[in-house]
Amino acid sequence: MERTEYHLGLIGYPLGHSLSPQLHLAALSSAQLKGEYRLFPIPPDETALVLMSALTSRMRRGALHGLNVTIPHKQNVMKLVDELSETAQAVGAVNTIYRTKDGRLAGDNTDVPGFLRDITRLLGGNSSGKALVLGAGGSARAVVYALGRNGWEVRVLARREEQAAQLIYEITQSFSGDCRLTFGQISDEILSKYGDCDLLVNTTPLGMYPKIQACPWPKDIPLPGQAAVYDLIYNPFETILVARARAEGRLAAGGAGMLISQAALAFQRWTGLDAPFDVMERAFFEPKPTQMGVD
């Protein structure tokens, strides 16, 4: 019997900035489905695993039908599901949990295809080349995996070089063939040497609301080559980095498209229906939210 009502939600902390409820409620309404999308803020303390386990138990009982997971729990939640998609396993992070037909809990990572969809839209095709990724957190994992699997040569720079090294090591283990992934530490001297680059991706929070005047690329260092710029931040819609790139005539985009794309893919996992991307996009921009962040 087809489900008539969906109980969905988001695990993370903090969640005051999240736009996921309005995206998924718009999708449910468009599909003429009843349902709710709740926020489950769980601080990263000693009770986190217990609280997340209680939510996954509700999924096993059928009281919840789908969960999204955002920072800082994308890795810890992996131990609470029964199986992982190839992508989630390779990236080492889960952002979507759904029930399989036999009642098992599956963890997936829709950030990867969500990023690929939006970067392809920006670049206009299945491009590849040299990419420079700033940051080595959970979002960077999805970006590096997506680019590496699609033939890009990727360099990851982070404040903590050991974090970048761990990311590259773990992602590389999932590649059966040749991959070109390297790492280093962020410094003005290093950034000044990147004259040959096709794509610059910011996965750090520098420039995110409320510190919108911050920028991960120093203003006195030219942006690399003719690189297109992609900033995972979606508040503000146009960060200092994106504005600078556009002023120079470069292709540039913020992270709204990736956010909407990964949400649409999660909706498909939960309902088995094609997600109304255009409806979810309108829900994001109209009315414009006053406070957002990075999911």
C-alpha positions in Angstrom: 0.0 0.0 0.0 1.4 3.4 -0.9 2.3 5.6 2.0 0.0 8.5 2.4 2.0 10.5 4.9 5.8 11.0 5.3 7.6 11.8 8.5 11.0 13.2 7.7 13.7 15.1 9.5 17.2 16.5 9.7 19.9 15.6 12.3 22.7 18.1 12.9 23.9 21.0 15.1 23.2 23.9 15.0 20.1 23.8 12.7 18.7 27.3 13.1 20.0 28.2 9.6 18.6 25.1 7.8 16.4 25.5 4.7 15.8 21.8 4.4 12.2 22.0 5.8 11.0 24.5 3.2 12.6 22.5 0.4 11.1 19.2 1.4 7.7 20.5 2.4 7.5 22.2 -1.0 8.4 18.9 -2.7 5.8 16.9 -0.7 3.2 19.5 -1.5 4.0 19.4 -5.2 3.8 15.6 -5.2 0.4 15.8 -3.4 1.8 14.0 -0.4 1.1 14.7 3.2 3.9 14.9 5.6 6.2 16.8 7.9 9.9 17.7 8.0 11.3 18.2 11.5 14.6 19.5 12.8 16.5 17.3 15.3 19.3 19.5 16.8 21.8 17.1 18.5 24.9 18.7 20.1 28.2 16.8 19.5 28.6 15.6 23.1 28.5 12.2 24.8 24.8 11.9 24.3 24.8 12.4 20.6 25.1 8.7 19.6 22.3 7.7 22.0 20.0 10.4 20.6 20.8 9.5 17.0 20.2 5.8 17.8 16.8 6.7 19.1 15.9 8.3 15.8 17.2 5.5 13.7 15.2 3.1 15.9 12.1 5.1 15.1 12.9 4.6 11.4 13.1 0.8 11.9 9.6 0.9 13.5 8.2 3.0 10.6 7.6 6.0 12.8 10.1 8.0 10.7 10.4 7.5 6.9 13.6 9.4 6.1 16.4 11.4 7.7 19.0 13.9 6.4 22.2 14.3 8.4 24.4 17.4 8.4 27.5 18.6 10.3 28.8 17.4 12.7 27.3 13.9 12.5 27.8 12.7 8.9 30.5 10.3 9.9 29.4 9.1 13.4 25.9 8.2 12.0 27.5 5.6 9.7 27.7 3.1 12.5 23.9 3.2 13.0 22.8 2.0 9.6 22.7 -1.5 8.2 24.3 -0.8 4.9 26.1 2.0 3.0 26.0 3.0 -0.6 29.3 2.8 -2.5 29.5 6.6 -2.5 28.9 6.9 1.3 31.4 4.2 2.0 34.0 5.8 -0.3 33.5 9.4 1.0 33.2 8.3 4.6 30.1 10.3 5.3 26.3 9.9 5.2 23.8 12.7 4.6 20.7 10.6 3.8 19.2 7.6 5.6 16.3 5.7 4.1 14.6 2.3 4.5 15.1 -0.4 1.9 12.2 -2.6 0.7 13.2 -5.3 3.2 13.2 -2.8 6.1 16.9 -2.3 6.5 18.4 1.2 7.0 20.7 2.4 4.2 23.0 5.3 4.4 23.8 7.3 1.2 25.7 10.5 0.3 23.7 12.7 -2.1 26.3 15.5 -1.7 28.4 13.9 -4.4 25.9 13.7 -7.2 24.4 17.0 -6.0 27.8 18.7 -6.4 28.4 17.1 -9.8 25.0 18.2 -11.1 25.6 21.8 -10.2 29.3 22.0 -11.3 28.3 20.5 -14.6 25.6 23.1 -15.0 28.2 25.8 -14.2 30.9 24.5 -16.6 28.5 23.4 -19.3 29.4 19.7 -19.8 31.5 16.9 -18.5 34.7 18.9 -18.0 37.9 17.9 -16.3 41.2 19.5 -15.6 43.1 20.8 -12.6 41.1 21.7 -9.5 42.2 23.4 -6.3 40.0 22.6 -3.2 40.2 24.8 -0.1 39.4 23.0 3.1 39.4 19.4 4.2 36.2 18.9 6.2 33.1 16.7 5.4 32.0 18.8 2.5 35.5 18.6 1.0 35.3 14.8 1.1 32.3 14.8 -1.2 33.9 17.4 -3.6 37.2 15.6 -3.9 35.6 12.2 -4.4 33.3 13.6 -7.1 36.0 15.4 -9.0 38.6 12.6 -8.6 36.1 10.0 -10.0 35.5 12.2 -13.0 39.1 12.6 -14.1 40.1 15.8 -12.4 43.5 16.4 -11.0 42.8 17.6 -7.5 45.0 19.5 -5.0 43.5 19.9 -1.4 44.8 22.7 0.8 43.9 23.1 4.5 45.0 24.9 7.6 45.7 21.5 9.2 47.8 19.7 6.7 47.3 16.3 8.5 43.6 16.6 8.0 44.1 17.1 4.2 46.5 14.2 4.2 44.0 11.9 5.9 41.2 13.0 3.5 43.4 12.2 0.5 44.5 8.8 1.9 41.0 7.7 2.6 39.5 8.8 -0.7 42.3 7.2 -2.6 41.6 3.8 -1.1 38.2 3.8 -2.9 39.8 4.3 -6.4 40.7 1.1 -8.2 42.5 2.9 -11.1 44.7 5.9 -11.5 43.8 9.0 -9.4 45.6 12.3 -9.1 44.9 13.6 -5.7 47.5 15.6 -3.6 47.4 17.8 -0.5 49.2 20.7 1.2 48.8 23.4 3.8 47.2 26.7 3.0 49.5 29.8 3.0 49.7 33.0 1.1 53.0 31.7 -0.5 51.3 28.5 -1.7 48.3 30.3 -3.1 50.4 32.8 -5.0 51.9 29.9 -7.0 48.6 28.6 -8.4 48.6 30.2 -11.8 47.6 27.0 -13.6 44.2 26.0 -12.4 40.8 25.3 -14.1 38.5 25.2 -11.1 38.7 26.7 -7.6 36.3 25.2 -5.0 35.9 26.7 -1.5 34.6 24.2 1.1 35.6 26.3 4.1 33.1 28.5 6.1 35.1 31.7 5.3 32.6 34.2 4.0 29.5 32.6 5.4 26.9 34.6 7.3 27.3 36.4 9.6 31.0 37.0 8.7 30.3 37.8 5.1 33.3 40.1 4.6 35.7 37.1 5.1 37.2 35.5 2.0 39.3 32.3 1.7 41.5 33.8 -1.1 43.6 36.8 -0.1 42.6 40.0 -1.9 46.2 40.9 -2.9 46.8 37.5 -4.6 45.4 37.0 -8.1 42.9 34.2 -8.6 44.5 31.3 -10.4 44.7 31.4 -14.2 41.3 31.4 -15.8 39.8 29.2 -13.1 36.0 29.0 -12.6 35.0 29.4 -9.0 32.6 27.4 -7.0 31.8 28.3 -3.3 29.8 25.8 -1.3 28.5 28.6 0.9 24.9 29.6 0.0 24.5 32.5 2.5 25.1 35.0 1.2 24.0 34.0 -2.3 27.0 35.8 -3.6 30.1 35.6 -1.4 33.1 37.9 -1.6 34.9 35.2 -3.5 32.1 34.6 -6.0 31.6 38.4 -6.5 35.3 38.8 -7.2 35.3 36.0 -9.7 32.3 37.4 -11.6 33.8 40.9 -11.6 36.8 39.4 -13.5 34.5 37.7 -16.0 34.9 34.2 -14.7 32.3 31.5 -14.4 31.3 31.4 -10.7 28.5 30.0 -8.5 27.5 29.7 -4.9 26.3 26.5 -3.2 22.5 26.9 -3.5 22.4 24.6 -6.5 24.3 21.8 -4.7 22.0 22.2 -1.6 18.9 21.9 -3.7 20.2 19.0 -5.8 21.3 16.9 -2.8 17.9 17.5 -1.2 16.1 16.5 -4.4 18.0 13.2 -4.5 17.2 12.5 -0.9 13.5 13.1 -1.7 13.8 10.5 -4.4 15.3 7.9 -2.0 12.5 8.4 0.5 9.5 8.5 -1.9 10.6 6.7 -5.0 9.3 9.7 -7.0 11.1 12.1 -9.2 11.8 15.2 -7.2 10.3 18.5 -8.4 13.7 20.3 -8.7 12.1 23.5 -10.0 9.6 23.6 -7.2 12.3 23.1 -4.6 14.5 25.8 -6.3 11.6 28.3 -6.0 11.1 27.4 -2.4 14.7 28.3 -1.8 14.7 31.7 -3.4 11.1 32.8 -2.9 10.8 34.3 -0.4 14.5 34.9 0.2 15.5 33.6 3.6 17.1 36.0 6.1 19.5 33.5 7.6 21.2 30.5 6.1 24.4 28.5 6.3 25.8 25.3 4.9 24.0 22.0 5.3 
